[in-house]
Amino acid sequence: MVAPSRALNLPAKLATLRLTSKEELVNIGITCYPTYGGSGVVATELGKALADRGHSVHFISYALPMRLNGYSGNILFHEVEMSSYPLFEFPLYTLALASKMVEVAQFESIDLFHCHYAVPHATSAYLAKQMLQRPNIKVITTLHGTDITLVGLEPSFLPVMKFSIEHSDGVTAVSRHLKEKTLTNYGINKEIEVIPNFIDTELYKRNPDTSVRQRCAPNGEKILVHTSNFRPVKRVPDVIKIFDEVSRKIPAKLILIGDGPERSICEHMCRDLGIHQNVKFLGKQADFRDILSVADLFLMPSQSESFGLSALEAMACSVPVVSSSVGGLPELILHGKTGYIADIGDTSRMARYAIELLTSPAKHDLFARASRERAMEFESTHIIAKYESYYERVLNQSPVTPD
């Protein structure tokens, strides 16, 4: 049984004309994972920004996206309810999502589906489009990283990943690295538009609260921050190794934001190293701008990052970043200007970079100001306009006909 659509609020009825000028509006169906992670954050913030510009936005997922809160007259949420039958050993989410997409498209006059992740979202959109038999409905797929670099490389997913990308009417990637990785890994001949992640620099800016800093570092210690979903690919134990070296030289505190499969390992590691009193595990936080506003350094020693949205959030708050030199991070972090990058696993070098910045106030100030300036290049208004322009191109092109 498919659940009925659930409104966040009463939507304003918008025009559903094709996007041929800046004044015309579209009905957009956005499908994303609602959980704590970069792709869901970007998809949700994109939808909210599009709604602010007058477009009608319909989020379609199995749960309310984490950052979808507050009132907006142009946003609806449609829940995909999973049925449980003894015959089905595994949930059939791809099929349930496709059915919900058909329902939403029929009742809400959807112009395009914007799918964040190729599998299963673009796959479901393809099925929905075939069931609707409306070739004028477009499917745009945004690749965020894990879908390409990890999930899609599983042998069982390779054919469906390639198919879903090739049968999308438009494909975007959040970095040049991810675009090249996609073309290489799947051997596809398809144009991929690079549209980077974005940030609201008016929302994310340094606004330090002395009471927050006093709670985090009561004796004036330096504050290092890391945020992630604590999956192995984020290498959170490396964050702890870096901090261990830094704290031997400088009085410091480490704040870890997020939760996931390696949190317990990291907590035990801190106790074993004898640094647990200087490390705070805050768990999942919907809003941690107050923490970034008092941070001195952000650590991101990941094994894989297609872009590095959390690093951008830190930079917007004038926090330099020390990271690994993987994926799209070198496209975001300017080595020797807004932070430092090092090889994966080279925690000693990352610790030396951190100590260098934290012990040189003049250099840290230069890096902090450069970080803010760099973040301004990813201001949301600029990037949202790129998406609107891309929507216009895709809506006016002929239906996709891959070989």
C-alpha positions, 0 to 999 in steps of 0.5 A: 500500500502506498502512503498518501502524500503528506503536506508540510503546509498548504501549497500555493498553486503555481504555474506549470509552464516550461521554463523558458524565461526567468519569470516562469516557474516549474513543478519539481519532484526532488528525491533524496536520502533524508538522513544525516549526510551531504547529499541529503543536506544539499538536496534539501537546501536546494529545494528550499531555495527553489521554493523561495524563488517561487517554484513548486517543490515536492520532496519524495522520500521514505522520511522527512529530510532532516533539514526540511523544517519551518514554513514554506508555502511552496513545499510538499512532502510525499512519504513513500510507505513501505509495505511488509509482506511475508513473501518479500524478504527484503523491502522493495523501496525502488518499486514503491518509490517509482509508484509514489513518483507516478502518483505525485506526477499525475496529481501535481503536474510535475515538470521534472524529477531531480534525483540525488543519487543514481541508484535507486532514485534515478532508477525509480524515476526511469520506471515512473517515466515509463509508466507515465508515458510522458516523455516531456517529464525530464529526469535530472540526476545529481551524482554526489560521490558515494553512489559512484565511488563505492555503491556503484562499483559493486558488480551487482550494481554496475549495469543498473548504475550505467543504465540509470545515468545514460537514461537520465535527461540531464546529469550533474556532478558536484566536482570535476573529480567526480565527473571524471571518475564517473566517465572513467568507471562506467565507460559512458559517453554522456555530458555531465554538468559540474555544479558544485555544492553551495552554502548560504554565506549569510547563514554560515558566518562567524558569529562567536558566542563567548558562552559557547567557547567557554563551555567548549574550552573553559581554559582558552584551549584551541578548538578543533572540529570534525563532523561526519557520519562516522563511516570508515570512509571518513577515517575518524580514527585519523582525526583522533590520531591527529588531535593526539599529536596536536594536544601533546604540543598545544592545549586543545579540545576536539569536538566530534559532531555526528554519529555512525558505525565507528563512534564506539571505536573512536570513544574507546580509542580516546580512552586508550590514548588518555585524551577522552577528557579533551574530546567531546562527542556531540552526536547528530546536530541539526545546526552546529554553526555556533560550534563552527563560530568558535572553532580554530581548525576543521579536520577532514582526513577522509578516504573519499570526498566528492566535494566536502560540504562540511569543509565548506561550512567551516570555511564560511565560518572563517575556519581553516581546514586540514584535509586529505588530498582526495576527490574534490577536496583539492578543488575546494581547499587551496593548499597553503592559503585556506588550509593544508592537504596531505596524503590519505593516512599521513596523520603526522603531516596533518598534525604538523600542519595543524600545529603550524596554524594553531601556533602562528596567530598571524598565519591563522588569521590570514588563512581564516580570512582566505577561507571565508573569501573562498567560501563566498565563491560558492554562495547559494544564490550563484549556484541555485541560478546555475541549477535553474539555468540547467533546468531550463536547458533540460526542459527544452531539449529533446527526449534522451535516446541513449544508444 
